[in-house]
Amino acid sequence: MAYVIGDDCIACGTCIDECPVGAISEGEKYSIDPDACTECGTCASVCPNEAIALPE
């Protein structure tokens, strides 16, 4: 399962530069392309708001 970005996202951009496969798209709230996400967790580890997680 791909990581998802929750409502706590502040669109700071930190995760975009960290994603090794470019799966994160900018917007009012950022989003992760589930087909491109490799579930490496790098984005979640750098998110200052802990807004990125695996779905429950």
Order of alpha helices (4+ residues) and beta strands (2+ residues): beta-alpha-beta-beta-alpha-beta
